[in-house]
Amino acid sequence: MATQDDQAAQAASLQQKYIELLEKRISQLEDAVKLSGSKATKSDEKASDKDSKVTDNKEKEADDKEKKTDEKTDDSDEKKADGADETKTKGRYVVALRKWDSNSASYKDESIAEDSLKKKQLKNVAYIFRRVIFETYYGKTRSYTELEIEDPALVQLLRSEIDNKYPGVNFEGNTIYMQAPFPAIIHNWEKLQKRAQEDPESQLSKDLSHLLGRVETAEELEDYFKTKEVNGGAKVTTFETLWTIFAPKTLIVAKPFLGIPQLLEVSESPIPPRGYAKNASRLWTFAWCWDWNGKNMIKVTYAFKTKRFRGTMEINKLDFYPLRYHDGAEDLQTKIRARSQAFLKRTMFCEIGAGQTFKYEGAAFLARRKIVAATKEDEDDKDDADDNGDEEDAAKARVMPWGQFSVDDTKPPPGPQPDKFDKDLQLDIKYKNLIEALVKSHDERRKKQVEDVVHDKGKGLVLLLHGPPGVGKTLTAETIAEASAKPLFVVSVAEIGLDASRAEKNLERLFNLATKWEAILLIDEADVFLETRGSTSDASRNALVSVLLRVLEYYAGVIILTTNRIKSIDVAVISRIHLAIRYEDLRPDQMKSIFKYFLDQLEPDDIQNRRRIENFVDEYGHHYGLNGRQIRNVVSAALASARQKKLKGVGNGKLDEFHLKEVCEMTMEFQEQLKRQFMMQRANNEADGRYQYAFQG
């Protein structure tokens, strides 16, 4: 901790340094004024000498006498005029030093420039340019510059040229206070300079010009004004002056999502806190844009970080930068405007209806979160057509995964693709034909062979797919959706819930959405809703089966139930199933087809020698006993292995038969290990049972 004497010495030294700088600046201004006056005097003397040469000696003496009298009178008049002008302007621009006065225990100002006035004469002051010296909590002496603008005309001018809502500045009072680096003035520098030159002889223009000149002398802006012209011409910036190019309301180019350029508007400049600029490791810029929350357009604010960098950097090489520095700014605006119109057309101005709305081929970020519920809206912002309330919106938000997608990657849906049944579905032809016929019949609503006698009952189509994991149950549902050009709505038991009362509400809501969208509804692993009810069964399980039966009764869409294991199916459930298909373990030819299907999903450049890979699959693929899901994982893992080896200097990163064989063998080894553990556990259980039986006997 510094002693009081040291602190006083630091303050005195800082004060003396600042006074010397101001006196030097004032001396420079005085020299400029004297030089201007000297030039005017020399010009007058030359004119006087020329006139005196055409007179004789007597006239010269008389004229000289008269001239002396006139000069004396002129000097007197000039002094009076100068005195009047001095009275008018002297003291309008006060330069002060504010420091702590221990006697009064408060900060006090000291005028330190010749054009300053005493306190009682401050009523005509245009502004006060003040240097404040203070002591930190740790005993260190610091200082900063501030402005106090008091002249009503000057205050009104700044209000008209600077946005009244400029962050950090209050324009409502009679006096405007600003602290260095005076961003409100710097961000409007050209406008204010132009305004000061409109009427140079007016007092207001003189006040504004003097204010701008004084701002240039601020210690905090010394480096900025030294390099302003050079850096501006080269379109570069420094970390310390980064804030000068990000004025509020500036349009910036940023890439907050998937590297896609977007336009945002600056809401808060990256101005470092006082005394922090030279030590800051990062600066934050806040900007906003419009976004859709599923109900209304809302403002969303982004925070952009700039890490400290040395020297200068090209502005358009920053992670984000003003639009005016972007190459091809007009083309970018045109592209973004078209993208925005497409976005609005596909969100705000479209109705959610039946069928597949769009096809999307691109990257996306998905998250289950309550966007609608978390957004506060004014009554005026609400859509009058939406009378279901926030509760329903929040419920939908829990069901539907919200995400970010690239508008440019959305395309119209491809329409029905009946060939998907033949190409992608690994199923007996009789089942393929029957599924296709049932779906078409249901979709056309013409060829119902049996109708329920009760109106609005039994209009749905229920398919049950059961069998071991990875044999194509889910793929069947996906194929049906693609072939019929319908969206696939996948729901898990966890989303429905195991509490009977809540499960019924959730099922009704899900079924209503599926009906509205005319979607294929897939309930995966629906065992708990299918098992036989009985007196010895769990009451809650019995209730869940009853819930499904009640909801199915009035569901008019297509629903697919899948299960990996099923002990017994309730008789009432069986009566509501139109078609049940059992899936066996994959045959060798089915394994080969599935291998080829997933290889087709890869880019051609990701594969090396496709024929050798297919030969390996044809000859050895069935040997590993893989199901469909495992085959998908094997292909994905083999490609990842090839790419990883390339990073280590091995191979070219392309998938070949050796990568595929390596992962297949690892998968089979893992399966064999699990099988051995299962058999050992089973043997131990049987041994324990025999021991207990012998002991009881």
DODO-257279 format. One line per 8 residues: for each residue x negated, y, z of C-alpha. Coordinates in steps of 0.02 Angstrom, whole numbers, plus 32768, in hexadecimal, padded with zeros to 4 digits. Layout:
% DODO-257279
X:Y:Z  ... .
//
This chain:
% DODO-257279
8000:8000:8000  7FB8:80A9:7FCD  7F9B:812C:8056  7FF9:81D1:8056  7F5A:822E:8027  7F3F:81BB:7F91  7FF3:81D0:7F5B  7FE8:828C:7F6A .
7F47:828C:7F05  7F97:8222:7E7C  802E:8294:7E73  7FC0:8330:7E6E  7F53:82E5:7DE5  7FEA:82B4:7D7C  8038:835F:7D95  7F98:83BA:7D63 .
7F85:834D:7CC7  8037:8372:7C90  8022:842E:7CAF  7F82:8430:7C48  7FDA:83D8:7BB7  8069:8454:7BBA  7FF4:84EA:7BC5  7F92:84A7:7B31 .
8032:8496:7ACC  806A:8547:7AFA  7FBF:858C:7ACC  7FCE:853A:7A21  8077:858A:7A05  8035:8636:7A3B  7FA2:8629:79C1  801B:8602:7935 .
8082:869C:7960  7FE6:870C:7967  7FA9:86CB:78C0  8050:86F5:7871  804C:87A6:78BC  7F98:87C4:7882  7FC5:879B:77CE  8056:8817:77D2 .
7FE6:88A4:7819  7F61:888C:7792  7FE4:8898:770A  8026:893D:7751  7F76:8987:775C  7F52:8961:76A4  7FF0:89BA:766E  7FC6:8A52:76DB .
7F15:8A62:7691  7F58:8A60:75E1  7FD2:8AEE:7604  7F50:8B5D:765E  7ED9:8B5F:75C7  7F4E:8BCF:755C  7F53:8C61:75DA  7ED4:8CF0:75F3 .
7E78:8D12:7695  7EF7:8D8E:76DB  7F89:8D20:76B5  7F26:8C90:76FE  7F0B:8CED:77A2  7FC1:8D1E:77AC  7FF9:8C71:777F  7F83:8C24:77FD .
7FC8:8C94:7884  8079:8C6D:7853  804C:8BB6:7843  800B:8BAE:78F4  80AC:8BF8:7932  8113:8B7D:78CD  80AA:8AE9:7905  80C2:8B1A:79B9 .
817D:8B22:799E  817E:8A7D:793E  811A:8A27:79C5  8195:8A63:7A46  8229:8A24:79DF  81D3:897F:79BE  81B0:8964:7A75  8266:8986:7A9D .
829F:890A:7A19  8223:8887:7A53  8259:88A2:7B05  830F:8889:7AD6  82E7:87E9:7A75  827C:87A9:7B03  8308:87C9:7B7E  837B:8767:7B0C .
830D:86CB:7AF2  8298:86C4:7B85  82C9:863A:7BFD  8342:85DD:7B8B  82CA:854B:7B84  8290:8516:7C30  81FF:849E:7C48  81FD:845D:7CF9 .
81A5:83E2:7D69  820C:8385:7DE9  81BA:8332:7E7D  81E1:82FF:7F2D  81DD:8388:7FB1  81B9:8339:8059  81EE:83D6:80B6  82A0:83D3:8074 .
82A2:8317:8056  82E2:8330:7FA5  82A6:8347:7EF2  8282:83FA:7EBB  825C:8449:7E13  81C7:84B8:7DED  81C3:8521:7D4D  811A:8509:7CFA .
812A:855F:7C50  812A:8617:7C1F  81D7:860E:7BD3  8223:85D2:7C76  828C:863A:7CEC  82AA:863B:7DA4  833E:85DE:7DEC  83AD:8678:7DF5 .
8396:8698:7D3A  83C6:85E9:7CFF  8476:8619:7CC7  8440:8637:7C12  83D4:859A:7C03  83ED:852F:7B66  8396:8498:7BAE  831C:845F:7C34 .
828E:83EC:7C00  8258:8399:7CA1  81CD:8324:7CD4  81FD:82BF:7D6E  8175:8279:7DDF  81A8:81F4:7E5B  815F:816D:7EC7  818C:80B6:7EB3 .
81B8:803E:7F3E  8104:7FFE:7F38  80BB:80AC:7F4F  8087:80C8:7E99  80A5:8171:7E49  810B:816D:7DA8  815D:81EF:7D3A  81DC:8202:7CAF .
8227:828C:7C44  82DB:82C5:7C42  8347:8347:7BEC  83D2:83B1:7C36  8432:8408:7BAA  84A0:8495:7BEB  84C8:8510:7B5F  8580:84F5:7B30 .
8562:850E:7A75  84CF:8496:7A77  8533:8416:7ADA  85C2:8422:7A5E  854B:840D:79CB  8501:836E:7A15  85B0:832A:7A34  85DB:8344:797D .
853B:82F6:7938  8527:8265:79B3  85AB:81E1:79D4  8609:8210:7A74  8603:8159:7AA8  8547:8149:7A94  850D:80CD:7B1A  84BF:811B:7BB4 .
84ED:81D1:7B90  8583:822F:7BD6  85C4:82B4:7B5E  8660:82DC:7BC4  8616:835B:7C3E  85D7:840D:7C24  8523:83D2:7C31  84D0:8342:7BD4 .
8449:82DF:7C2E  83CF:826F:7BD1  8333:820F:7C01  829E:81E9:7B94  828A:81A0:7B15  832C:81FF:7AEB  8374:8177:7A76  8413:81DC:7A54 .
83A7:8266:7A08  8328:81F5:79B1  83B0:818A:7960  83FF:8229:791A  835C:8286:78F6  8377:82A7:783C  8429:82E4:7858  83F3:835C:78E0 .
8360:839D:787B  83D2:83C0:77E9  844D:8419:785A  83C2:8486:78A3  8392:84C1:77F4  8441:84F4:77BE  8439:85A3:780A  8386:85C0:7848 .
83A9:8670:7888  843A:863F:78F9  841B:8628:79B1  8465:8579:79AC  83ED:8541:7923  835B:858C:7982  8390:8531:7A20  83A1:848C:79C4 .
82FA:84A0:796A  82A4:84CA:7A0E  82F5:8433:7A61  82BA:83BC:79D9  820B:8405:79E1  8208:83EE:7A9C  8241:8338:7A8D  81AC:8317:7A1C .
8138:8347:7AAC  8182:82C5:7B23  80FB:824F:7B61  816A:81B7:7B44  817B:81E2:7A8A  80C7:8210:7A67  809B:816D:7A0E  813F:8169:79AF .
812C:8214:795F  8075:81F4:7937  80A1:815B:78CE  8153:8185:7899  812E:81BA:77E6  80AA:8133:77C5  810E:80A2:780E  81AF:80DE:77C1 .
8162:80E6:7714  8116:8039:7726  81B9:7FF2:776E  8160:7FAD:7807  817F:7FC0:78C0  8127:7FA4:7965  816E:7F49:79FA  8171:7FEA:7A61 .
81D2:804B:79DA  8244:7FBB:79A7  82DA:8011:79F6  82CE:80A5:797D  830D:803D:78E8  83A0:7FEE:7945  8414:807F:7964  84C3:8054:79A4 .
853D:802C:7915  84AC:7FFA:78A3  84D6:7F66:7834  8455:7EDE:7849  842E:7E3C:77ED  8421:7DA8:7863  842B:7CEB:7858  847E:7CAD:78F8 .
84C2:7C0E:78A8  8469:7B8F:7837  83F8:7C14:77EB  8489:7C64:778E  847D:7D24:777F  8507:7D82:77D9  8529:7E3A:77F3  8541:7E7B:78A3 .
854D:7F28:78F0  84D5:7F61:7978  852E:7F87:7A1B  8494:7FA0:7A89  83E4:7FCE:7A51  834B:7F73:7A95  8312:8008:7AFE  8298:7FCE:7B84 .
82B8:8004:7C37  8257:809A:7C77  819F:8072:7C8A  81BA:7FC2:7C47  8191:7FD4:7B8D  80D6:7FB4:7B9A  80F0:7F19:7C06  818E:7ECC:7BBB .
817B:7E1D:7B75  8222:7E24:7B1A  82AC:7E9C:7AEA  8365:7E79:7AD0  83D5:7EBF:7A49  8491:7EA8:7A58  84FF:7EA4:79BD  85B1:7E6E:7998 .
861B:7E29:790B  86CD:7DEE:78F2  86F8:7D37:7910  8794:7CCC:7913  87C6:7C76:79B5  8851:7C0F:7969  88D3:7C93:7990  888D:7D42:7973 .
87F5:7D9B:792E  8786:7DCF:79C0  86E0:7E27:79D6  8652:7DB2:7A03  85AE:7DF8:7A45  8506:7DA7:7A21  8464:7DC6:7A7F  83C8:7DC5:7A11 .
831C:7DB5:7A60  827C:7E00:7A1B  81DB:7DBF:7A67  8148:7E35:7A7B  80D4:7E41:79E6  8032:7E9E:79CC  8016:7F2A:7951  8097:7F43:78C9 .
8110:7ECC:7875  8172:7EDC:77D4  8224:7F04:7806  8275:7E85:7791  8205:7DFD:77DB  8259:7E10:7885  82D8:7D8B:78B8  835D:7E12:789E .
834F:7EBE:7852  83B7:7F51:7810  8413:7F32:776C  83BB:7FC5:7719  8317:7F65:771E  835F:7EC9:76CB  832B:7EA4:7618  83CC:7E9D:75B4 .
843A:7EEA:763A  84CB:7F0A:75C2  84CC:7E57:7584  84CB:7E17:7637  855E:7E87:7665  85C0:7E4A:75CE  859E:7D94:75FC  85CD:7DAC:76B3 .
866A:7E0C:7683  86A1:7D7C:7613  8679:7CFF:769D  86DE:7D65:771A  8774:7D6B:76A6  876A:7CAE:7690  875D:7C98:774D  87F6:7D04:776E .
8858:7CAE:76E5  8832:7C04:7730  8855:7C34:77E5  88C3:7CCB:7807  8928:7CC9:7767  8948:7C0F:7756  89C5:7B9D:77AB  898F:7AF9:77F8 .
89E9:7A78:7792  89E4:79C6:7759  8955:796D:7705  889C:7990:76FE  887E:7A4C:76F9  87C6:7A51:76CA  8733:79E3:76A5  8695:7A14:7702 .
85E6:79DF:76D0  8567:7A33:773F  8522:7A43:77EE  8594:7A73:787E  8591:7A91:7939  8620:7A44:799A  8653:7A62:7A4E  86EE:7A3C:7AB2 .
8715:7ADE:7B0B  87AB:7B4D:7B31  878A:7BDB:7ABA  883D:7C19:7ABA  8854:7C09:7B75  87B3:7C67:7B99  87E3:7CFD:7B2E  883F:7D8F:7B7D .
88B4:7DE7:7B06  891D:7E83:7B0B  89D7:7E73:7AE9  89C2:7ED7:7A48  8941:7E5B:7A08  89B1:7DC2:7A19  8A02:7D73:7982  8ABF:7D88:798C .
8AD7:7CE9:7929  8A81:7C83:79AF  8B04:7C63:7A35  8ABD:7BC4:7A7F  8A52:7C1C:7B01  899F:7C0B:7B39  89C1:7B66:7B91  89DD:7B0B:7AEC .
8946:7B60:7A9D  88D9:7B2B:7B2E  8919:7A7A:7B1F  88F1:7A77:7A65  8844:7ABA:7A89  8825:7A24:7AFB  885C:79AC:7A74  880A:79FA:79DB .
874E:7A10:79DB  8722:7AC4:79B4  868A:7AE0:7949  8627:7B52:78D8  8624:7B2A:7820  85D9:7B7D:7787  8665:7BC9:771F  85FA:7BB2:7683 .
85F7:7AF6:769F  86B5:7AE3:76A1  8709:7AA0:7605  87B9:7A6F:75D2  87E4:79BC:7602  87BF:793A:757C  886F:78F2:757C  88A0:783A:7586 .
8812:77BD:7565  8864:7712:7552  87C0:76C5:7515  877F:76D6:75C8  87DE:7636:75F4  877C:75D2:7574  86D1:7624:7587  86BB:7643:7642 .
8731:75D1:76A0  86EA:7526:76CD  878F:74C9:76DF  87EC:743D:7689  8843:7479:75EC  88EE:7444:762D  88DC:74B7:76C3  889B:7545:7658 .
8932:753A:75E5  89AC:752D:7675  8963:75C3:76D2  8964:762C:7634  8A19:75FC:760F  8A54:7623:76C1  89FF:76CC:76C6  8A42:7700:761C .
8AEF:76C4:7649  8AEE:7724:76EB  8AA9:77BF:7699  8B2B:77C3:7610  8BB7:7798:7689  8C15:773B:7600  8BF7:7681:760E  8C26:765C:76C2 .
8C60:75A8:76C3  8CA5:75AF:7776  8CE8:764A:77CE  8D15:765C:7886  8DCD:7670:78A9  8DA8:76FF:7921  8D84:77A3:78C9  8CCF:77E4:78D3 .
8C8E:7740:791B  8C15:76C6:78CD  8BD6:7739:7842  8B1F:7726:786B  8A9D:76AD:7829  8A3A:764F:78AE  899D:75EB:7883  893B:7581:78FF .
8884:7559:78DA  882F:74E3:7954  878B:7484:7959  86D6:7491:7993  8677:7536:798E  862A:7576:78ED  868E:750F:786F  86E7:75A0:7818 .
8780:75D0:787E  8756:7689:7888  8716:7687:77D5  87C0:7643:77A0  8816:76D8:77F1  879D:7751:779C  87B9:76FE:76F4  8876:7707:7705 .
8869:77C1:772B  87F6:77E4:7697  885A:7779:761F  88FD:77D1:764C  88AE:7880:765A  88E5:7892:770E  8881:78D3:77A2  8848:7852:7821 .
8877:7882:78D4  880E:7818:794B  8844:780C:7A02  87F6:77AA:7A90  884B:7764:7B2A  87E8:77DE:7B95  883F:7870:7B3D  88EA:7823:7B5B .
88CA:77F9:7C11  88F6:7766:7C7F  8979:77BD:7CEA  8A22:778E:7CA2  8A77:7839:7CB4  89E5:7899:7C6A  89C6:7816:7BE4  8A78:7829:7BA4 .
8A67:78E6:7B93  89BF:78D5:7B3E  89FE:7851:7AC6  8A95:78BA:7A97  8A25:7950:7A74  89AA:78E9:7A0E  8A34:7895:79AB  8A85:793D:7986 .
89E0:7980:7942  89C4:78E4:78DA  8A75:78F4:7894  8A5C:79AC:786B  89B9:798A:7811  89FA:78E7:77C4  895A:789B:7804  8924:77E7:781C .
8921:77D6:78DA  889D:775F:791C  88A0:7729:79D3  87FA:76D1:79ED  87E7:7644:7A6D  889E:7647:7A9C  8898:75A7:7B06  88E9:75F7:7B9E .
8986:7624:7B3A  899C:7577:7AED  898E:74F5:7B77  8A24:7490:7BAE  8A8C:74D8:7C3C  8ABB:7469:7CCD  8AE1:7462:7D86  8A2E:7432:7DB0 .
89E2:74BA:7D44  89A8:7561:7D82  8A3E:75D7:7D8E  89DE:7668:7D41  89AD:75FD:7CAC  8A62:75C8:7C94  8A93:767F:7C95  8A13:76AB:7C0F .
8A57:7625:7B9B  8B07:7668:7BB5  8ACA:7718:7B8E  8A7F:76E2:7AE8  8B1F:7685:7ABA  8B8D:771D:7ADC  8B20:7792:7A77  8B09:7718:79E8 .
8BC5:7707:79D8  8BD7:77B7:7994  8B30:77CE:793E  8B44:77E6:7882  8A8D:77E1:784D  8A07:775F:782F  89AF:771E:78CB  8920:76A2:78D4 .
88F6:7649:7976  884D:75F5:7989  880B:7582:7A10  876F:7519:7A2A  87BD:74A1:7AA5  8870:7473:7AC6  88AF:73EC:7B3D  8967:73F7:7B12 .
89D5:7475:7ABA  8A79:74AB:7B05  8B0F:7469:7AA4  8B5C:7515:7A94  8ABB:7559:7A4A  8AB5:74CB:79CB  8B65:74F7:7990  8B2A:75A6:7964 .
8A8E:7572:7904  8AA6:756C:7847  89FF:7517:7821  897A:74C9:7890  88D0:749A:7849  884D:7433:78A1  8798:7459:7873  871B:73CA:787C .
865E:73D8:7886  8614:7417:77E5  85EE:739C:775C  8544:73A7:7704  858F:73F9:766A  85E6:747A:76D9  8544:74A2:7733  84EE:74C1:768B .
857A:7533:7653  8573:7597:76F5  84B6:75A8:76E8  84C9:75EC:7637  8556:765F:766E  84E9:76B5:76F2  8453:76BB:767C  84C2:7718:7601 .
84DF:779E:7685  8426:77CD:7681  83D9:7847:7608  837C:77F2:7578  82DB:784B:75AC  82E6:77F8:7657  82D1:774A:760E  8238:76F9:75C0 .
8259:7668:7549  8313:764B:7563  830C:75A5:7506  828E:7558:757E  82FA:758F:7611  8394:753E:75C3  8334:749E:75A2  8302:7499:765A .
83B8:74B3:768E  83F8:742D:7616  837A:73AD:7653  836A:73D3:770D  83F5:744C:773D  846C:73C7:777F  83E0:7376:77E5  83E8:73FE:786B .
84A1:73E8:7892  84C8:74A2:7896  8574:74F2:7899  85A4:758D:7838  857A:7609:78C1  84D1:75B7:78DE  84AB:75BE:7823  84CF:7678:7822 .
845B:7691:78B7  83D2:7627:7867  83D1:768E:77C7  83CF:7731:7829  8345:76F6:789E  82DB:76B3:780E  82E1:775B:77B5  82B4:77B6:7856 .
8221:7740:786E  81E1:7764:77BE  81E9:781F:77DB  8193:7812:7884  8104:77AD:783A  80EA:7832:77B6  80D1:78B3:783F  8045:7844:7882 .
7FF3:7837:77D8  8039:778C:77A9  80A4:7777:770D  8109:77F6:76AB  81A3:77FF:771B  8210:7799:76A5  8272:76FF:76D8  8233:7658:7695 .
8256:75A0:76BA  81CE:7597:773F  8220:761F:77A8  82C7:75C6:7797  827D:751D:77C6  8225:7567:785D  82C4:75B0:78A7  832C:7516:787C .
82B3:74A6:78DC  82B2:751C:7971  8371:751A:7973  8379:745D:7968  82F8:744B:79F2  8361:74BC:7A61  83FD:7454:7A3D  83A2:73B3:7A64 .
8366:73FA:7B09  8417:742C:7B39  8455:737F:7B0A  83D2:732B:7B78  83FD:739B:7C0B  84B6:7375:7BF3  8497:72B9:7BF1  842A:72C3:7C8C .
84AF:7327:7CE8  8534:72AC:7CB3  84CB:7218:7CEF  84AE:726D:7D96  8568:728E:7DAB  8591:71D8:7D84  850D:719C:7E01  8554:720E:7E87 .
8601:71CA:7E65  85C9:7114:7E75  856D:713C:7F17  8606:7191:7F62  8675:70FE:7F2E  85FE:707F:7F7C  85F2:70E6:801C  86AF:70F6:802C .
86C5:703D:800A .
//
